[in-house]
Amino acid sequence: MALLSFLGATQQVTGSCYLIETRDGAKVLLECGMRQGHQEAEEGNRAPFAYDPNSLDAVVLSHAHLDHSGLLPRLVAAGYRGPIFATEATCELLELMLLDSAHLQEKDAEWENKWRARSGQPAITALYTVADVEQTLKQRRPLPYKGTQEVAPGVQVTFHEAGHILGAAIVELLIEDHHLQRRLVFSGDLGNTCSPLMRDPSILTKADVLMLESTYGDRDHRASEDTLDELAAILQAAHRDGGNVLIPSFAVGRTQDLIYYLGRFYQEGRLPQQVVFLDSPMAIRANAVYSHYREQLDPADRARLGAKGGKRVEDWLPILRCTADADESMAINRIKSGAIIIAGSGMCTGGRIVHHFKHNLWRPECHVVFPGFQAKGTLGRSLVDGASSVKVLHQPIAVKAKIHTLGGFSAHAGQSQLLDWVKHFEHHPELYLVHGELEKMQALQQVLREKLNWIANIAEPGEQIAL
């Protein structure tokens, strides 16, 4: 009987990783995500793999976000030379995500080593390099939605629309082992049906084992129009206060949503700021990928964008300024008011947003808007939790800016949406909750039992089950 091992994103929301092994000897890694957050997350990223990378037949990815793909270059550096299967758009986005991550890894190691040298500590090496990423990209194998592919002996994969970000997939694995056929379905990151641009997640009805994400398993999101009204009010307040608005945002997915919403405000005359800076080279390149795959976007939203005569995401928001160059990025910090600055990373674990924090976080007239989930241990989570002072680039910075969290912008399904998606499965497959903090999982576990009479298991780190 085939085995499934839960190696990551178990009782936490990052580091997604699962291993499928058959008695016939096939080994397929589902996800290879980076852990994000506490110091132990960095240690986990550097820890030896729980399997021999050279023994894998294939890697299968649900989507391009780093918490699902970010350790692929390290896997390749450890010797893996097999195929990496993902949707066509995910394969294209991986190039942006992983190259950006490698540059950050190299720069962070260089910066850290300067501090270590001054304090007499040994130097560290980057988690992986650009060269590792370049090799990783050679191993990509794009698959279309709904196309079935054998990725290892006896293991077939089909991708279905997940509605989370461009190219995101629900992963269906049909596993044949000693003439026994079992169907494993992994929700991936299931999309919020209220999100713009993305199509709704595909409905599946058959599975023997189901792995369900539970990032927001404890609650529903606010109605999107209420959230948009709140954002509009924040922008007006920042305009009155005479400060800037900082928005830490994931370069792929959340940024495109924000541009869509800010463009809508602009069209409606509800955007008081004079300029919106998109200060993320990766997000700028991601916009081009979204434009390339326009046909995969929600038809109604695509029609609205096209009604203004533009073929690019940016055409919807004429006051958008894309600052790819580092000098352009630094020049933004001379602007003291009237600007919206969208920059990565989404959880403030690095990237250009931390430099803008250095120049704006201590100013009471400025506003910081968090439009997405902040994992435990991240700088973003500290700010959301009300920290009065935080360390930014090794310096303590007072938090005087007004901090806002918008609950309706999540690209993840809320509790009711998770229930609505799950209820379509026939014969109640064996259900495991993954990709969520323990308290979120426990809340979802309880409501699944109360409303659907389903028994949901909470996977333990390192747990192994028979499929």
C-alpha positions as a printed Julia matrix, in Angstrom:
467×3 Matrix{Float64}:
   0.0    0.0     0.0
   1.27   3.49   -0.89
   2.37   5.83    1.89
   1.85   9.58    2.41
   4.24  11.48    4.69
   3.39  14.95    6.06
   6.74  16.76    6.02
   5.73  20.42    6.03
   2.87  22.9     6.53
   1.53  20.64    9.27
   0.04  22.78   12.04
   1.67  25.78   10.38
   1.09  27.72    7.18
   4.49  27.61    5.5
   6.92  24.97    4.27
   4.36  22.9     2.37
   5.82  19.44    1.63
   4.4   15.9     1.32
   5.94  12.67    0.07
   4.08   9.87   -1.74
   5.8    6.46   -1.91
   4.45   3.3    -3.52
   5.43  -0.31   -2.8
   6.49  -0.51   -6.42
   9.21   2.03   -5.61
   7.81   5.27   -7.05
   8.52   8.45   -5.03
   6.77  11.73   -5.76
   7.32  14.91   -3.75
   4.21  17.09   -3.57
   5.39  20.68   -2.91
   8.83  21.81   -1.79
   8.05  24.94    0.21
  10.17  27.33    2.21
   9.41  27.84    5.9
   8.85  31.47    6.87
   8.69  33.18   10.24
  10.64  32.32   13.4
  14.4   31.76   13.56
  13.68  28.05   13.72
  12.03  28.39   10.31
  15.38  29.45    8.84
  17.02  26.55   10.64
  14.38  24.23    9.18
  15.13  25.5     5.68
  18.77  24.53    6.18
  18.07  21.17    7.85
  18.8   17.94    5.92
  15.89  16.72    3.79
  13.8   13.94    5.33
  14.34  11.89    2.16
  17.1   11.3    -0.36
  16.65  13.91   -3.14
  18.27  11.52   -5.61
  15.59   8.89   -4.93
  12.69  11.06   -6.13
  11.02  10.33   -9.47
   9.2   13.66   -9.7
   8.18  16.85   -7.92
   4.64  18.2    -8.3
   3.74  21.81   -7.39
   0.35  23.35   -6.74
   1.53  26.93   -7.38
   4.46  29.32   -7.38
   4.34  30.98   -3.94
   7.58  30.4    -2.04
   5.94  28.6     0.87
   5.13  25.92   -1.73
   8.13  26.16   -4.07
  10.91  28.03   -2.29
  13.19  25.1    -1.44
  13.28  23.67   -4.95
  16.72  25.18   -5.71
  18.11  23.66   -2.52
  16.64  20.3    -3.54
  18.36  20.6    -6.91
  21.61  21.7    -5.26
  21.39  18.49   -3.2
  21.35  16.43   -6.4
  17.75  16.16   -7.63
  17.67  16.14  -11.43
  14.15  14.87  -12.14
  11.15  16.72  -13.59
   9.21  19.45  -11.75
   5.56  19.39  -12.86
   3.32  22.46  -12.57
   0.78  24.38  -14.65
   2.03  26.48  -17.54
   1.55  29.81  -15.73
   3.15  28.44  -12.56
   6.22  27.36  -14.52
   6.55  30.91  -15.86
   6.02  32.53  -12.45
   8.58  30.2   -10.85
  11.32  31.92  -12.81
  10.41  35.25  -11.22
   9.88  33.91   -7.73
  12.95  31.72   -7.44
  15.41  34.1    -9.08
  14.22  36.89   -6.79
  14.51  34.57   -3.79
  18.04  33.58   -4.77
  19.13  37.2    -5.12
  17.69  37.9    -1.65
  19.39  34.83   -0.21
  22.75  35.94   -1.59
  22.31  39.56   -0.47
  21.06  38.57    2.97
  24.05  36.26    3.44
  26.41  39.05    2.36
  24.73  41.51    4.76
  24.7   39.02    7.62
  28.36  38.18    7.11
  29.33  41.82    7.46
  27.73  41.85   10.91
  29.24  38.47   11.76
  32.73  39.61   10.79
  32.46  42.62   13.1
  31.38  40.43   16.02
  33.86  37.65   15.33
  31.24  35.07   14.3
  31.77  32.55   11.49
  30.41  33.39    8.06
  27.32  31.71    6.64
  26.55  30.62    3.07
  23.41  31.54    1.13
  20.59  29.0     1.35
  20.94  28.69   -2.43
  22.28  30.67   -5.35
  21.17  32.02   -8.71
  23.07  29.15  -10.33
  20.97  26.67   -8.34
  17.81  28.37   -9.6
  18.99  28.32  -13.2
  19.42  24.55  -12.98
  16.0   24.23  -11.3
  14.3   26.08  -14.13
  15.7   23.62  -16.66
  13.76  20.85  -14.9
  10.3   22.46  -15.22
   7.65  20.47  -17.07
   4.48  22.53  -17.76
   1.09  20.82  -17.85
  -2.28  22.3   -18.86
  -5.27  22.31  -16.54
  -7.27  19.08  -16.75
  -4.54  17.3   -18.69
  -3.51  13.99  -17.08
   0.17  13.02  -17.02
   2.0   10.03  -15.58
   4.78  11.6   -13.49
   6.18   8.38  -12.0
   5.41   4.68  -12.51
   1.81   4.21  -11.4
   1.28   7.88  -10.43
  -0.85  10.17  -12.61
  -1.39  13.88  -11.98
  -4.25  16.16  -13.05
  -4.32  19.9   -12.27
  -7.6   21.71  -11.65
  -8.27  25.44  -11.24
  -7.72  26.53   -7.6
  -8.62  30.23   -7.97
  -5.81  31.37   -5.64
  -3.27  33.05   -7.93
  -2.53  32.74  -11.62
  -1.65  29.13  -12.37
  -2.62  27.8    -8.93
  -3.96  24.25   -8.98
  -5.88  21.72   -6.99
  -3.74  18.61   -7.4
  -5.38  15.25   -8.13
  -3.1   12.22   -7.89
  -4.25   8.8    -9.09
  -1.96   6.23   -7.52
  -1.88   2.59   -8.65
   0.06   0.26   -6.36
  -0.1   -3.52   -6.67
  -3.34  -3.23   -8.7
  -4.96  -1.07   -5.97
  -5.98   2.36   -7.23
  -6.33   5.29   -4.8
  -7.22   8.91   -5.54
  -5.46  11.6    -3.47
  -6.7   15.18   -3.8
  -4.73  18.12   -2.4
  -6.64  21.41   -2.33
  -3.44  23.46   -2.61
  -4.23  27.02   -1.57
  -7.93  27.24   -2.31
  -9.0   30.63   -3.63
 -11.42  33.11   -2.15
 -14.43  33.22   -4.46
 -14.7   36.99   -3.81
 -11.19  37.71   -5.12
 -10.94  39.68   -8.37
  -9.27  38.41  -11.55
  -9.27  34.71  -10.6
 -11.87  32.14  -11.64
 -13.65  30.2    -8.9
 -12.03  26.93   -7.72
 -13.03  23.81   -9.66
 -15.47  21.48   -7.95
 -14.25  17.92   -7.51
 -16.43  15.03   -6.33
 -14.18  11.98   -6.01
 -11.3   11.26   -3.64
 -10.18   8.48   -1.33
  -7.9   10.78    0.66
  -8.32  14.56    0.78
  -5.78  17.09    2.06
  -7.48  20.42    2.8
  -5.76  23.71    3.53
  -7.01  25.53    6.63
  -5.28  28.91    6.67
  -8.57  30.61    7.55
 -10.33  27.57    8.96
 -11.55  29.52   11.98
 -13.44  32.35   10.28
 -14.99  33.88    7.21
 -13.6   36.94    5.5
 -15.42  40.24    5.61
 -17.62  41.07    2.66
 -15.37  42.43   -0.07
 -17.35  45.66   -0.48
 -17.03  46.4     3.25
 -13.28  45.86    2.97
 -13.06  48.14   -0.06
 -14.97  50.85    1.83
 -12.51  50.48    4.72
  -9.54  50.76    2.36
 -11.02  53.86    0.75
 -11.49  55.41    4.22
  -7.85  54.64    5.13
  -6.64  56.32    1.94
  -8.73  59.39    2.72
  -7.39  59.5     6.29
  -3.78  59.24    5.07
  -4.48  62.06    2.63
  -5.8   64.26    5.49
  -2.9   63.29    7.76
  -0.35  64.21    5.12
   1.53  60.92    5.09
   2.23  57.97    2.84
   0.46  54.62    2.69
   2.67  51.53    2.8
   1.24  48.21    1.62
   3.41  45.09    2.05
   2.19  42.75   -0.62
   2.95  39.41   -2.19
   4.31  40.11   -5.65
   2.18  37.43   -7.27
  -1.56  37.52   -6.62
  -2.12  40.14   -3.96
  -0.37  42.91   -5.88
  -2.48  42.36   -8.98
  -5.64  42.39   -6.82
  -4.58  45.7    -5.25
  -3.87  47.29   -8.61
  -7.3   46.18   -9.77
  -9.01  47.68   -6.7
  -6.99  50.92   -6.75
  -7.76  51.23  -10.45
 -11.44  50.88   -9.63
 -11.11  53.67   -7.02
  -9.36  55.82   -9.61
 -12.15  55.26  -12.14
 -14.72  56.14   -9.46
 -12.89  59.27   -8.28
 -12.16  57.76   -4.84
  -8.34  57.77   -4.95
  -6.96  60.96   -3.33
  -3.29  60.04   -3.62
  -1.26  61.51   -6.48
   0.82  58.44   -7.25
   0.94  54.69   -6.65
   4.41  53.15   -6.65
   4.8   49.49   -7.44
   8.23  49.02   -5.92
   8.87  45.39   -6.66
  10.78  44.16   -9.72
   9.21  40.75   -9.29
   5.67  42.14   -9.11
   6.32  44.24  -12.22
   7.41  41.13  -14.11
   4.48  39.21  -12.64
   2.11  41.79  -14.12
   3.5   40.92  -17.54
   2.84  37.22  -16.91
  -0.75  38.02  -15.87
  -1.17  39.97  -19.09
   0.26  37.05  -21.07
  -2.29  34.68  -19.51
  -5.24  37.06  -19.7
  -7.47  34.29  -21.03
  -7.14  32.45  -17.69
  -8.55  35.42  -15.75
 -12.17  35.75  -14.7
 -14.15  36.73  -17.83
 -16.12  39.55  -16.15
 -13.04  41.19  -14.62
 -11.12  40.74  -17.87
 -13.91  42.56  -19.7
 -13.74  45.49  -17.24
 -10.0   45.82  -17.71
 -10.41  45.68  -21.48
 -13.17  48.29  -21.45
 -10.54  50.95  -20.69
  -8.6   49.99  -23.79
  -5.67  48.44  -21.97
  -4.1   45.07  -22.48
  -1.87  45.27  -19.41
  -2.82  45.2   -15.73
  -1.15  48.62  -15.3
  -3.33  50.3   -17.92
  -6.24  50.11  -15.5
  -4.44  52.49  -13.08
  -2.88  55.47  -14.95
  -1.11  56.95  -11.89
   0.83  53.7   -11.32
   4.61  54.09  -11.42
   6.68  50.91  -11.62
  10.11  51.3   -10.01
  12.24  48.34  -11.02
  15.58  50.1   -10.56
  17.15  50.31   -7.08
  17.9   54.03   -7.47
  14.25  54.67   -8.34
  13.25  52.73   -5.25
  15.51  54.79   -2.99
  14.19  58.02   -4.54
  10.68  57.14   -3.31
  11.86  57.76    0.26
  12.25  61.46   -0.52
   8.46  61.63   -0.9
   6.86  62.42    2.45
   3.16  62.48    1.53
   0.61  61.67   -1.11
   2.03  58.3    -2.15
   0.85  54.71   -1.95
   3.86  52.37   -1.89
   3.25  48.71   -2.69
   6.36  46.64   -2.06
   7.43  43.11   -1.15
   7.73  40.98    0.75
   4.17  40.2     1.81
   5.12  39.18    5.37
   7.91  41.81    5.61
  10.6   39.14    5.92
  12.84  41.04    3.49
  12.65  42.94    0.24
  12.1   46.65   -0.37
   9.23  47.1     2.08
  11.64  47.02    5.04
  13.56  50.0     3.6
  10.31  51.95    3.32
   9.51  50.98    6.92
  12.83  52.52    7.95
  11.75  55.86    6.46
   8.04  55.84    7.32
   7.18  53.52   10.21
   8.16  56.04   12.89
   6.02  58.82   11.37
   2.52  59.13   12.97
   1.04  60.66    9.81
   1.78  57.5     7.81
  -0.4   54.42    7.46
   0.51  50.76    6.92
  -2.09  48.46    5.38
  -1.76  44.67    5.67
  -3.99  43.03    3.06
  -2.96  39.44    3.81
  -2.08  36.78    6.36
   1.02  37.34    8.52
   2.66  34.17    9.82
   3.87  33.87   13.39
   7.4   35.13   13.88
   7.41  37.54   10.93
   7.92  41.3    11.15
   4.46  41.72    9.65
   2.89  39.66   12.44
   4.68  41.78   15.09
   3.21  44.95   13.6
  -0.27  43.45   13.29
  -0.06  42.3    16.91
   0.63  45.87   18.07
   4.39  46.03   18.65
   5.49  49.52   19.76
   9.0   49.01   18.4
  10.46  46.6    15.85
  13.89  45.82   14.44
  14.28  46.91   10.84
  17.61  46.24    9.12
  19.2   45.56   12.52
  17.95  48.93   13.88
  15.16  49.48   16.43
  12.37  51.58   14.9
   9.46  53.05   16.87
   6.06  52.15   15.45
   4.13  55.43   15.26
   2.38  54.87   11.94
  -1.22  53.67   12.04
  -1.47  49.93   11.36
  -4.48  48.47    9.54
  -5.39  44.87    8.73
  -7.9   44.24    5.95
  -9.71  40.94    6.38
 -11.48  40.73    3.06
  -8.52  40.74    0.67
  -7.31  37.24    1.36
  -6.65  35.03   -1.64
  -7.49  32.02    0.57
 -10.96  30.57    1.05
 -12.64  31.41    4.35
 -14.32  28.83    6.57
 -17.69  28.79    4.78
 -16.0   28.59    1.39
 -13.9   25.64    2.54
 -17.05  23.88    3.74
 -18.86  24.63    0.49
 -15.99  23.18   -1.56
 -15.61  20.07    0.59
 -19.29  19.14    0.68
 -19.28  18.18   -3.01
 -17.09  15.14   -2.38
 -18.99  11.86   -2.43
 -18.58   9.1     0.14
 -16.67  11.26    2.64
 -13.01  10.65    1.8
 -10.44  10.32    4.56
  -9.78  13.97    5.37
  -6.57  15.58    6.65
  -6.2   19.27    7.5
  -2.92  20.9     6.49
  -1.49  24.36    5.88
  -2.88  26.12    8.93
  -2.04  27.05   12.5
  -3.28  24.5    15.03
  -6.07  26.65   16.47
  -7.41  27.34   12.96
  -7.37  23.62   12.21
  -9.18  22.77   15.42
 -11.91  25.31   14.65
 -12.37  23.89   11.15
 -12.3   20.34   12.5
 -15.16  21.18   14.85
 -17.32  22.91   12.26
 -16.79  20.07    9.76
 -18.13  17.67   12.37
 -21.05  19.9    13.37
 -22.22  20.97    9.9
 -21.18  18.14    7.58
 -20.77  15.24   10.03
 -17.21  14.75    8.75
 -14.33  13.51   10.84
 -11.24  15.56    9.98
  -7.76  14.52   11.05
  -5.12  17.06   11.96
  -1.86  15.83   10.49
   1.14  15.7    12.83
   4.57  16.84   11.63
   6.34  13.83   10.16
   3.23  11.64   10.35
   2.98   8.84    7.79
  -0.28   7.25    6.7
  -1.27   4.43    4.34
  -3.18   5.59    1.3
